């Protein structure tokens, strides 16, 4: 049997029923439960999903995993698949998930963050150059308002135009045409695709701060599926969880999103969580940026009293001390309030109106 005295040996949590449904067994006494993982059909989405599946197989060798690829232009179809129990979990780039999830869903795991910074990918004829050394009026491709706003201010000699499509499509547009001197992409996606050799320059926070949650993978599950939630919770990386809770709380309190330029930078150092947040006008000429910090050292009592039903900006992390999570969330809210007190709402309102009018 998979359980002994009410404790499942595969997922290490107390059962209130006689058998864990993750471990339903066939006639040979082997686990036969199939865990279905939903993913988009893009190459990057599949690579990210496979990396999570591989990690789960390492941790739980007896479970059977099935990848279910679905055609979708957003998250609605994946959420529908979750709600209708067609899949048990979905792997996302955390930056693509809203700070408030639909009722009944939660982020059950936030994995260790890849490099969250943006990268410059140059047209083959510009190899060896940087954004600083590109000729006057060189055109840079990016679909991100956040990137464009920061880089327009930092590199006024360059022009910035939209470029659409997945990573493969954007690289093809760059290489096969002469429309762009370079494009800006997330370093994490390029590395996961095995295209690190295309990275010409990593943009540090002095040039371009990153998007909320950028570089981190998230596993979305149904909040009521306690066994699935427990299974994926071991994938949580505590530092990444705290950084991303602070970032998501900052964004949610600002009422920001992909339609306005909001950027962050976080760091955990010496038991302190540092959060830098900024808002920009579309052309980068108007901006506000501040930094705050908080201690994330939790006392022993708080670490024993994490309520697994509590979500913080959509994240359920029962194995990360609740006090540290609360402090991270409060840090994000406090920083947002500081920027709002200095006029952030006005900057973002104008940016949203101008973007909607385009």
C-alpha positions in Angstrom: 0.0 0.0 0.0 1.1 3.6 -0.5 0.1 4.6 3.0 0.9 3.5 6.5 -1.0 4.7 9.6 -2.7 7.4 7.5 0.6 8.9 6.1 1.3 8.8 2.4 4.9 7.8 1.8 4.9 9.3 -1.7 3.9 12.9 -0.9 4.4 13.0 2.9 1.2 14.4 4.2 -1.5 13.2 6.5 -4.5 11.6 4.9 -8.0 11.8 6.1 -9.1 9.0 3.8 -7.7 5.5 3.4 -5.8 5.9 0.2 -4.1 8.8 -1.5 -5.6 9.3 -5.0 -2.1 10.2 -6.3 -1.1 6.7 -5.5 -4.0 4.5 -6.8 -2.5 1.1 -7.4 -2.8 -1.5 -10.1 -2.9 -5.3 -9.5 0.8 -5.4 -9.2 0.8 -2.9 -6.3 2.3 -0.1 -8.5 1.1 3.4 -8.6 -1.2 3.9 -11.6 -2.5 7.5 -11.0 -1.9 9.7 -14.0 -1.1 13.4 -13.4 -2.1 15.5 -16.4 -0.1 18.7 -17.0 -1.5 21.4 -19.3 0.7 23.5 -21.5 0.5 25.7 -24.5 1.9 24.3 -27.8 4.8 26.8 -28.2 8.3 25.4 -28.0 9.2 27.5 -25.0 6.0 26.5 -23.1 6.8 22.8 -23.7 10.4 23.1 -22.6 9.3 24.9 -19.4 6.6 22.3 -18.8 9.0 19.4 -19.4 11.4 20.8 -16.9 8.8 20.8 -14.2 7.6 17.3 -15.2 11.2 16.1 -15.0 11.6 17.6 -11.5 8.4 15.9 -10.3 9.5 12.6 -11.7 12.7 12.9 -9.8 10.8 13.6 -6.5 8.0 11.1 -7.1 9.3 8.2 -9.3 6.1 6.2 -9.0 3.7 8.8 -10.5 2.8 8.8 -14.2 2.8 12.2 -15.9 1.0 13.1 -19.1 1.6 16.4 -20.9 -1.6 17.8 -22.5 -0.8 20.5 -25.1 -3.6 23.0 -25.9 -3.9 25.7 -28.5 -4.5 29.0 -26.8 -3.7 32.7 -27.2 -4.0 33.3 -23.5 -4.7 31.7 -20.1 -8.5 31.3 -20.4 -8.4 27.9 -22.1 -5.9 26.6 -19.7 -8.0 27.8 -16.7 -11.0 26.2 -18.3 -9.1 22.9 -18.6 -8.2 23.1 -14.9 -11.8 24.0 -13.9 -13.2 21.0 -15.8 -10.6 18.7 -14.4 -9.1 18.0 -17.9 -5.7 18.6 -16.4 -4.3 18.7 -12.8 -1.9 21.5 -13.1 -0.5 24.0 -15.6 3.0 25.5 -15.9 3.2 29.2 -16.6 5.8 31.9 -16.8 4.9 33.7 -13.6 5.1 37.2 -15.3 2.1 36.1 -17.4 -0.2 35.3 -14.5 -2.5 38.1 -13.1 -1.9 39.1 -9.5 -5.5 38.0 -8.7 -6.3 34.5 -10.0 -9.8 33.4 -10.9 -11.8 31.9 -8.0 -10.8 28.3 -7.2 -7.2 28.5 -8.6 -3.9 29.1 -6.9 -0.2 29.1 -7.6 1.0 26.0 -5.9 4.7 26.4 -6.7 7.1 29.1 -7.7 10.4 27.5 -8.9 13.9 28.9 -8.5 14.2 32.0 -10.6 16.3 32.0 -13.8 18.1 35.3 -14.6 15.2 37.8 -14.5 16.9 40.5 -16.6 16.3 41.5 -20.2 18.8 40.7 -23.0 19.8 42.4 -26.2 19.9 40.2 -29.3 21.6 41.8 -32.2 21.0 41.5 -35.9 23.9 39.4 -37.3 25.4 42.5 -39.1 25.7 44.2 -35.7 27.6 41.5 -33.8 30.0 43.0 -31.3 28.0 46.2 -30.7 26.0 47.3 -27.7 23.0 49.5 -27.4 25.3 52.4 -26.6 27.4 51.8 -29.7 24.6 51.2 -32.3 24.3 54.0 -34.9 21.9 56.9 -34.4 18.3 56.0 -35.2 18.9 52.3 -35.1 15.5 50.5 -34.6 15.1 48.2 -31.6 12.3 45.8 -31.5 10.3 45.2 -28.3 6.6 44.7 -27.6 7.0 45.7 -23.9 5.9 49.1 -22.8 8.1 48.7 -19.7 11.2 48.0 -21.8 10.5 50.7 -24.3 9.9 53.4 -21.6 13.1 52.7 -19.8 15.3 52.3 -22.8 14.0 55.4 -24.6 15.2 57.5 -21.7 18.5 55.6 -21.3 19.3 55.4 -25.0 17.8 58.5 -26.7 19.7 58.0 -29.9 17.7 54.8 -30.6 14.2 54.2 -32.0 11.9 51.6 -30.6 9.2 49.7 -32.6 6.8 46.9 -31.7 7.7 43.3 -32.6 5.2 40.6 -32.1 5.2 36.8 -31.9 6.9 34.0 -29.9 10.6 33.8 -29.4 11.1 31.8 -32.6 9.1 34.3 -34.7 10.8 37.3 -33.3 14.3 35.9 -33.9 13.3 35.0 -37.4 12.0 38.6 -38.0 15.3 39.9 -36.7 17.6 37.7 -38.7 15.8 37.5 -42.0 14.9 41.1 -42.5 16.6 44.5 -41.9 13.8 46.1 -40.0 15.6 45.9 -36.6 19.1 46.4 -35.5 18.4 44.4 -32.3 15.5 43.1 -30.3 15.0 42.9 -26.5 14.0 39.6 -25.0 13.9 38.0 -21.6 17.2 36.3 -20.8 15.4 33.4 -19.1 13.5 32.4 -22.2 16.6 32.5 -24.4 18.5 30.3 -21.9 15.7 27.8 -21.6 15.5 27.5 -25.4 19.3 26.9 -25.5 19.9 30.1 -27.3 22.2 31.7 -24.8 24.8 32.3 -27.5 22.4 34.9 -29.1 22.6 37.1 -26.0 24.9 40.1 -26.8 24.2 42.1 -23.7 22.4 41.6 -20.4 20.6 44.8 -19.3 21.3 45.5 -15.6 18.8 47.4 -13.4 20.6 50.7 -14.2 19.5 50.3 -17.8 16.2 48.3 -17.6 14.5 46.8 -14.5 12.5 43.7 -15.2 8.8 42.7 -15.1 7.1 41.4 -12.0 7.8 37.7 -11.8 10.1 37.6 -14.8 12.4 34.6 -14.9 10.3 32.4 -12.5 8.1 29.5 -13.4 4.8 29.0 -11.6 2.6 25.9 -11.3 -1.1 26.7 -11.2 -3.5 24.2 -9.6 -7.0 24.0 -8.3 -7.0 25.3 -4.7 -9.3 22.5 -3.5 -6.9 19.8 -4.7 -5.0 19.4 -1.5 -3.0 16.4 -2.6 -1.8 18.0 -5.9 -1.1 21.2 -4.0 1.0 19.3 -1.5 2.8 17.4 -4.2 3.9 20.5 -6.1 4.7 22.5 -3.0 8.1 20.9 -2.7 9.1 22.8 -5.9 8.9 26.2 -4.1 12.1 28.1 -3.9 11.7 30.2 -0.7 13.7 33.2 -1.8 12.0 33.4 -5.2 8.6 33.0 -3.5 9.3 36.0 -1.2 10.7 38.1 -4.0 7.8 37.4 -6.3 5.1 37.9 -3.5 6.6 41.4 -2.9 6.7 42.2 -6.6 3.1 41.0 -7.2 1.8 42.9 -4.2 3.5 46.0 -5.5 1.9 45.6 -8.9 -1.5 44.7 -7.6 -1.7 47.7 -5.2 -0.6 50.0 -8.0 -3.4 48.5 -10.1 -0.8 48.0 -12.9 -0.5 45.4 -15.6 1.0 44.8 -19.0 -0.8 47.9 -20.4 1.3 50.3 -18.2 5.1 50.6 -17.7 5.8 49.1 -14.2 9.2 47.6 -13.4 10.9 46.0 -10.4 14.2 44.7 -9.0 14.4 42.5 -5.9 17.2 41.0 -3.9 17.6 38.9 -0.8 20.7 39.6 1.2 21.6 39.0 4.8 18.0 38.1 5.7 16.7 41.3 4.2 14.4 41.5 1.2 15.1 44.6 -0.9 12.4 45.8 -3.4 12.9 48.6 -6.0 9.9 49.6 -7.9 9.3 52.1 -10.6 6.5 53.5 -12.9 7.1 55.3 -16.2 5.3 57.4 -18.8 5.2 55.7 -22.2 8.2 57.7 -23.4 10.1 57.4 -20.2 10.3 61.2 -19.7 8.3 61.0 -16.4 9.1 58.4 -13.8 9.1 57.5 -10.1 11.5 55.0 -8.5 12.0 54.1 -4.9 13.6 51.2 -2.8 12.4 49.7 0.5 13.5 46.7 2.5 12.2 44.4 5.2 13.5 41.6 7.4 12.4 38.1 6.3 13.7 36.3 9.3 10.8 34.4 10.9 10.6 33.1 14.5 10.1 29.4 15.1 6.4 29.8 16.1 5.4 31.5 12.9 7.1 28.9 10.7 4.9 26.2 12.4 1.6 28.0 11.8 1.4 28.5 8.0 -2.2 28.0 6.9 -2.1 26.2 3.6 -5.5 27.7 2.6 -4.1 31.3 2.7 -3.1 32.8 -0.6 -0.9 35.8 -0.9 -1.3 37.6 -4.3 -2.4 34.2 -5.7 0.4 32.2 -4.2 0.0 29.3 -1.7 3.3 28.4 -0.1 2.7 26.4 3.1 6.3 25.4 3.4 7.6 29.0 3.5 7.2 30.8 6.9 3.9 32.7 6.9 5.5 35.7 8.7 8.1 36.1 6.0 5.4 35.9 3.4 3.3 38.6 5.2 6.3 40.9 5.4 7.1 40.4 1.7 3.5 41.2 0.8 3.5 44.3 3.1 6.7 45.5 1.6 5.1 45.5 -1.9 2.1 47.3 -0.6 4.1 49.9 1.3 6.3 50.6 -1.7 3.3 51.0 -3.9 1.8 53.4 -1.4 5.0 55.5 -1.4 4.9 55.8 -5.1 1.2 56.6 -5.2 1.8 59.4 -2.6 4.3 60.9 -5.1 2.0 60.8 -8.1 2.3 57.3 -9.5 -1.4 57.0 -10.2 -1.3 60.1 -12.5 1.7 58.8 -14.4 0.0 55.4 -14.9 -3.4 56.8 -15.8 -1.9 58.9 -18.6 0.2 56.0 -19.8 -2.9 53.7 -19.9 -5.0 56.3 -21.8 -2.2 56.9 -24.4 -1.7 53.2 -24.8 -5.4 52.5 -25.3 -5.6 55.3 -27.9 -2.8 53.8 -30.0 
